[in-house]
Amino acid sequence: MFKKQLTLLAGVFAVLMLVLGSCKSKYEKLKASNDNAKKYSEAIKLYNKREYTKALGLFDDLVVRYRGHEGAEDLFYYNAYANYKLKDYTAAGYHFKNFADTYPSSPRAEECRFMYAYCLYLDSPIYSLDQANTSKAIEGLQLFINLYPKSDRVAEASKLIQTLRDKLESKAYANAKLYLTISDYQAAVIALNNTLRDYPDTKYAEEIEYLTIQAQYEYARHSREDFQQERYGLTITYADQFTEKYPTSKFLKETASYKKESKDGIEANKRLLAEALINPNVAKKLAKKDTVKTQPPSEKGNGDKKIPN
């Protein structure tokens, strides 16, 4: 009885496997086969029918088998574009670059070199996020322009570079303002000056220069008394430069106020330091006071805009 049951179960299992095998789609059967020529032909048909996911399933298998063989160039090209059509720009960029590096003499090399950089451009995030990909995209687009200076795509590449630089500019501006928001005034002054140095034609120039006055004033006001006169003096210098450069600015009233407060601060500081010379208690109190505790993130490359210690 038990043997009959086992025989029956084995028979049912065999029939089930046969049915399941027959239920496989033609695509699944082709994908599992070793008929590379048929796979290649069907992959191109699927690509042209815009069935990119299925086409990519066959391309991925064929790329390894065709490497170094005739037909590989077309295969690599379509494989890159299949990823691009599916909006996988990281993978697409990799394959476009691989094509351009592998087939530098191909008529498609220029196109693929541009598409590699364009994929980096598409992968560039909004300005508030990390901009590593933005910098890579600029490098890729600039390399394309250097390699193909007469290309019809140079104008587009230059336009894309400007868009990416605008994004980096916005990132630098936002970061500099953040230091001011969190009351890290010394770092704010340095970051604001660095933004102007790196982006001298920035659309934020007027506001950045005004914020520099504000940050420098607050930096001076929160500094140790023996540093205040010098730092208030720099606030006045910034204010005078701003007034001369932007005579109709909406920030003139605030700028004049910071200049006046800085002059008053210098006079008050002189009186305090003079009192400290004759009053040991005042001198002792000043020696302990140091409200500027934060340090700038980096002063490397600040040139002559370095803030005095």
C-alpha positions as CSV (number, residue, x, y, z in Angstrom):
1,M,0.0,0.0,0.0
2,F,2.8,2.4,1.0
3,K,4.7,1.6,-2.2
4,K,1.7,2.3,-4.3
5,Q,1.3,5.7,-2.6
6,L,4.9,6.6,-3.3
7,T,4.6,5.6,-6.9
8,L,1.5,7.7,-7.2
9,L,3.2,10.7,-5.6
10,A,6.2,10.3,-7.9
11,G,3.9,10.2,-10.9
12,V,2.0,13.4,-9.8
13,F,5.4,15.2,-9.2
14,A,6.6,14.2,-12.7
15,V,3.5,15.5,-14.3
16,L,3.6,18.7,-12.3
17,M,7.2,19.4,-13.3
18,L,6.3,18.7,-16.9
19,V,3.4,21.1,-16.7
20,L,5.5,23.8,-15.1
21,G,8.2,23.4,-17.7
22,S,5.7,23.8,-20.5
23,C,4.3,26.9,-18.8
24,K,7.7,28.8,-19.2
25,S,7.4,31.7,-21.5
26,K,9.4,31.8,-24.7
27,Y,11.4,34.7,-23.2
28,E,12.3,32.6,-20.1
29,K,13.3,29.6,-22.3
30,L,15.4,31.8,-24.5
31,K,17.1,33.5,-21.4
32,A,18.0,30.0,-20.1
33,S,19.3,28.8,-23.4
34,N,22.8,28.9,-24.8
35,D,21.7,30.3,-28.2
36,N,23.6,33.5,-28.1
37,A,22.7,34.6,-31.7
38,K,19.0,34.2,-31.0
39,K,19.3,36.0,-27.7
40,Y,21.1,38.9,-29.4
41,S,18.5,39.1,-32.2
42,E,15.6,39.0,-29.7
43,A,17.2,41.5,-27.4
44,I,17.5,44.1,-30.2
45,K,13.8,43.4,-31.1
46,L,12.7,43.9,-27.5
47,Y,14.8,47.1,-27.3
48,N,13.2,48.5,-30.5
49,K,9.8,47.6,-29.0
50,R,10.7,49.7,-25.9
51,E,10.6,46.6,-23.7
52,Y,13.8,47.7,-22.0
53,T,13.6,45.5,-18.9
54,K,13.4,42.3,-21.0
55,A,16.0,43.5,-23.4
56,L,18.4,44.3,-20.5
57,G,17.8,40.8,-19.1
58,L,19.3,39.4,-22.3
59,F,21.9,42.1,-22.8
60,D,23.4,41.5,-19.3
61,D,23.9,37.8,-20.1
62,L,25.4,38.5,-23.5
63,V,27.8,41.2,-22.5
64,V,30.0,38.7,-20.7
65,R,29.9,36.2,-23.5
66,Y,30.5,38.7,-26.4
67,R,33.3,40.6,-24.8
68,G,36.1,40.8,-27.4
69,H,34.1,39.2,-30.1
70,E,32.5,40.6,-33.2
71,G,29.2,42.3,-32.4
72,A,30.2,43.3,-28.9
73,E,30.4,47.0,-29.9
74,D,26.7,47.1,-30.9
75,L,25.8,45.1,-27.8
76,F,27.6,47.4,-25.4
77,Y,26.0,50.4,-27.0
78,Y,22.4,49.1,-26.7
79,N,23.1,47.8,-23.2
80,A,24.1,51.3,-22.1
81,Y,21.0,52.8,-23.6
82,A,18.7,50.2,-22.1
83,N,19.9,51.2,-18.7
84,Y,19.5,54.9,-19.6
85,K,15.9,54.3,-20.8
86,L,15.2,52.6,-17.5
87,K,16.5,55.7,-15.7
88,D,19.3,53.8,-14.0
89,Y,21.8,56.7,-14.7
90,T,24.5,55.3,-12.5
91,A,24.7,52.0,-14.5
92,A,24.1,53.8,-17.8
93,G,26.9,56.2,-17.1
94,Y,29.3,53.3,-16.3
95,H,28.4,51.5,-19.5
96,F,28.7,54.6,-21.7
97,K,32.1,55.4,-20.3
98,N,33.1,51.8,-20.7
99,F,32.1,52.0,-24.4
100,A,34.0,55.2,-25.0
101,D,37.1,53.8,-23.3
102,T,36.9,50.4,-25.1
103,Y,36.1,51.8,-28.5
104,P,37.7,55.3,-28.7
105,S,37.8,55.1,-32.5
106,S,34.2,54.2,-32.9
107,P,31.8,56.8,-34.5
108,R,29.7,56.4,-31.4
109,A,32.6,57.2,-29.0
110,E,31.8,60.9,-29.0
111,E,28.1,60.3,-28.3
112,C,28.9,57.8,-25.5
113,R,31.4,60.2,-23.9
114,F,28.8,62.9,-23.8
115,M,26.1,60.5,-22.5
116,Y,28.4,59.4,-19.7
117,A,28.7,63.0,-18.5
118,Y,25.0,63.6,-19.1
119,C,24.2,60.7,-16.8
120,L,26.4,62.2,-14.1
121,Y,24.4,65.5,-14.7
122,L,21.1,63.6,-14.3
123,D,22.4,62.0,-11.1
124,S,23.4,65.4,-9.6
125,P,21.1,65.9,-6.5
126,I,19.4,69.1,-5.3
127,Y,21.8,71.7,-4.0
128,S,21.0,71.1,-0.3
129,L,22.5,67.5,-0.6
130,D,26.1,66.4,-1.1
131,Q,27.5,67.7,-4.4
132,A,30.1,65.1,-5.1
133,N,28.2,63.9,-8.2
134,T,27.8,67.5,-9.4
135,S,31.6,68.0,-9.3
136,K,32.1,64.7,-11.2
137,A,29.5,65.8,-13.8
138,I,31.3,69.1,-14.4
139,E,34.6,67.2,-14.8
140,G,33.0,64.8,-17.3
141,L,31.4,67.5,-19.3
142,Q,34.6,69.6,-19.4
143,L,36.6,66.5,-20.5
144,F,34.1,66.0,-23.3
145,I,34.6,69.6,-24.4
146,N,38.4,69.2,-24.3
147,L,38.2,66.0,-26.3
148,Y,35.7,67.1,-28.9
149,P,36.0,71.0,-29.1
150,K,34.3,71.0,-32.5
151,S,31.4,68.8,-31.5
152,D,27.8,69.9,-32.0
153,R,27.2,69.0,-28.4
154,V,29.7,71.5,-27.0
155,A,27.1,74.3,-26.6
156,E,24.8,71.9,-24.7
157,A,27.7,70.7,-22.5
158,S,28.7,74.3,-21.7
159,K,25.1,75.1,-20.7
160,L,24.9,72.0,-18.5
161,I,28.2,73.0,-16.8
162,Q,26.8,76.4,-16.0
163,T,23.6,74.8,-14.5
164,L,25.8,72.6,-12.3
165,R,28.0,75.5,-11.2
166,D,24.9,77.5,-10.3
167,K,24.0,74.5,-8.1
168,L,27.4,74.5,-6.4
169,E,27.1,78.3,-5.9
170,S,23.7,77.9,-4.2
171,K,25.2,75.2,-2.0
172,A,28.1,77.4,-0.9
173,Y,25.8,80.3,-0.3
174,A,23.4,78.2,1.8
175,N,26.3,76.7,3.8
176,A,27.8,80.1,4.5
177,K,24.4,81.4,5.7
178,L,24.0,78.4,8.0
179,Y,27.1,79.3,10.0
180,L,25.6,82.7,10.6
181,T,22.3,81.0,11.6
182,I,24.0,78.8,14.2
183,S,26.0,81.8,15.5
184,D,29.4,80.5,14.4
185,Y,30.4,84.0,13.3
186,Q,34.1,83.4,12.6
187,A,33.3,80.5,10.4
188,A,30.5,82.5,8.7
189,V,32.8,85.4,7.8
190,I,35.3,82.9,6.3
191,A,32.7,80.9,4.4
192,L,31.0,84.1,3.0
193,N,34.3,85.4,1.8
194,N,35.2,82.1,0.3
195,T,31.9,82.0,-1.6
196,L,32.7,85.4,-3.1
197,R,36.2,84.3,-4.0
198,D,35.0,81.1,-5.7
199,Y,32.0,82.7,-7.4
200,P,32.9,86.4,-8.0
201,D,29.9,86.8,-10.4
202,T,27.4,85.2,-8.1
203,K,23.8,86.6,-8.1
204,Y,24.0,86.5,-4.3
205,A,27.0,88.9,-4.2
206,E,25.2,91.9,-2.6
207,E,23.5,89.9,0.1
208,I,26.7,87.9,0.8
209,E,28.7,91.1,1.3
210,Y,26.0,92.5,3.6
211,L,25.9,89.2,5.6
212,T,29.7,89.5,5.9
213,I,29.3,92.8,7.6
214,Q,26.7,91.3,10.0
215,A,28.8,88.2,10.7
216,Q,32.0,90.3,11.3
217,Y,30.1,92.6,13.6
218,E,28.8,89.7,15.7
219,Y,32.2,88.1,15.6
220,A,33.7,91.3,17.0
221,R,31.0,91.8,19.6
222,H,31.4,88.2,21.0
223,S,35.2,88.3,21.0
224,R,37.6,88.8,23.9
225,E,38.0,92.5,24.7
226,D,41.6,92.6,23.6
227,F,40.6,91.6,20.1
228,Q,37.5,93.7,19.7
229,Q,39.0,96.9,18.3
230,E,40.7,95.2,15.4
231,R,37.6,93.1,14.6
232,Y,35.2,96.1,14.9
233,G,37.6,98.0,12.6
234,L,37.2,95.3,10.0
235,T,33.4,95.6,10.2
236,I,33.7,99.3,9.5
237,T,36.0,98.5,6.5
238,Y,33.5,96.0,5.1
239,A,30.6,98.6,5.6
240,D,32.5,101.3,3.8
241,Q,33.3,99.0,0.9
242,F,29.7,97.9,0.7
243,T,28.3,101.4,0.7
244,E,30.6,102.5,-2.1
245,K,29.9,99.4,-4.2
246,Y,26.1,99.3,-3.6
247,P,25.0,103.0,-3.2
248,T,21.3,102.1,-3.7
249,S,21.2,98.8,-1.8
250,K,18.2,97.9,0.3
251,F,20.8,97.0,3.1
252,L,22.3,100.5,3.4
253,K,20.3,101.3,6.6
254,E,21.4,98.1,8.3
255,T,25.0,98.6,7.1
256,A,25.1,102.1,8.5
257,S,23.8,100.8,11.8
258,Y,26.5,98.1,12.0
259,K,29.1,100.8,11.2
260,K,27.9,103.0,14.0
261,E,27.6,100.2,16.5
262,S,31.2,99.2,15.6
263,K,32.5,102.7,16.2
264,D,30.6,102.8,19.5
265,G,32.0,99.4,20.3
266,I,35.6,100.6,19.7
267,E,35.1,103.6,22.0
268,A,33.5,101.4,24.7
269,N,36.3,98.9,24.4
270,K,39.0,101.6,24.7
271,R,37.4,102.9,27.9
272,L,37.1,99.3,29.3
273,L,40.8,98.5,28.6
274,A,41.9,101.8,30.1
275,E,39.9,101.0,33.3
276,A,41.5,97.5,33.4
277,L,44.9,99.1,33.6
278,I,44.0,100.8,36.9
279,N,41.5,98.3,38.3
280,P,42.8,94.8,39.0
281,N,39.3,93.4,39.4
282,V,38.3,94.5,36.0
283,A,41.6,93.2,34.5
284,K,41.1,89.8,36.2
285,K,37.5,89.6,34.9
286,L,38.6,90.3,31.3
287,A,41.4,87.8,31.5
288,K,38.9,85.0,32.1
289,K,36.4,86.1,29.5
290,D,36.5,84.4,26.0
291,T,33.1,84.0,24.4
292,V,34.5,83.0,21.0
293,K,35.0,79.3,21.3
294,T,34.4,78.0,17.9
295,Q,37.1,77.6,15.2
296,P,36.6,78.1,11.5
297,P,36.2,74.8,9.5
298,S,39.2,75.6,7.4
299,E,41.4,78.5,6.5
300,K,43.2,76.7,3.8
301,G,43.2,78.7,0.6
302,N,41.6,81.8,2.1
303,G,44.4,84.0,0.8
304,D,44.4,87.6,2.0
305,K,40.8,87.2,3.2
306,K,41.9,85.2,6.3
307,I,40.3,86.4,9.5
308,P,42.7,87.7,12.1
309,N,43.0,85.5,15.3
